[in-house]
Amino acid sequence: MSDRALNLSRRATLALPALLLARSAAALVLPERIAQGALVTGRADPGSRVAFEGRNLRVSPDGLFVFGLGRDAGPQATLTVTVPNGAREERRIAIAPREWDIQRLEGLPPRMVTPDAEALARIRAEQERLNAARRTDTATPHFAEGFEWPARGRISGVYGSQRILNGQPRAPHLGLDVAVPVGTPLVAAASGRVTLAEDLYFTGNTMLIEHGHGVTTLYAHMSRLDLREGDPVSRGQVIGASGATGRVTGPHLHLGLFWLATSLDPRPVLP
């Protein structure tokens, strides 16, 4: 073999590992900016396996997946992608911080600020049912079709704000409040299936709808529930009416968004 042929052969041999590495790298698509409280939709190569912080995610046949970041998430998270040929890639995701509002409410009835023993027992039992409903994880990615407003009105409460009730700091407000009159028709923000529909201590008449891959919306303080657990629902379908049931200071819709047990900010997904 001539010197020139030998050099070409060596160059090809040295280039081969780099070429194989390039082909094994995951074609991962994520939003440019990811912030606290976000519902994050991504896409990987079809047939890939994806894990978020060590938790395996449901991945659609076309590579679609979703995960959520809580109010206090950050500053980084790990996403691991294993492509069909077995190559594994780990991505470090930067999580942008946000600032939160503080709200003070005074003059509330003491029983609503500090529930009695009987109420606390009811609250614990209801929380278990809520947690079970939020763990629902079905295959059809209805969330990918987009969301719409369940009702239009003044925004009276925002996600992430912390309420101080009668001088006592409480857990952050993990939803979006829309001030609408009692009886205003409410529609499903996205298609899916009802996983809970009942009267709860804190949130009154409450409905949860799962939209696939563990993405769930919650509608609270309703005056009327038109659907029952297990019912299918289409985006824009009337599911009931707004009200002032549960622990409220006035009529409004409390809209929640969850990825499994993680509470997310509904506002960024709404038009």
PyMOL commands that set and color helices and strands:
alter all, ss='L'
color gray80, all
select helices_A, chain A and resi 3-24+110-113+117-134+142-145+267-269
alter helices_A, ss='H'
color red, helices_A
select strands_A, chain A and resi 39-43+49-52+55-56+64-68+76-82+88-94+102-105+154-157+162-165+168-172+176-179+185-187+192-200+204-210+215-222+224-225+232-233+238-241+253-259+262-264
alter strands_A, ss='S'
color yellow, strands_A
deselect
rebuild
show_as cartoon
